[in-house]
Amino acid sequence: MVLILLVLLRAIIGPTVIDRLISINAISSKVSVVILLMAFARGDYGFIDVAFVFMLCGFVGGLWILRVLTPGDWQLRLPGLGGFEGDGEEVVSHD
């Protein structure tokens, strides 16, 4: 729990978005480990699902933070593959 508080302090004073993102990911993984340790200590393995969902939420939250707080173009560009750019063009095959 002390490590979670130290990482939270790092998230608060972190100068960049990446510092905060890494701190939030570290907090979510540490909380997941605490949940898994509680499941092991109690012998109630239903908490494993809770830890798994918490890890997935931490991952999606990290992606959301990157999407919202970092500038840039998030368009999918695959060179050589037409139709994936999302520009509305349809690829017609003349087979």
Secondary structure as GFF3:
##gff-version 3
##sequence-region A 1 95
A	DSSP	alpha_helix	2	13	.	.	.	ID=ss1
A	DSSP	alpha_helix	17	42	.	.	.	ID=ss2
A	DSSP	alpha_helix	47	69	.	.	.	ID=ss3
###
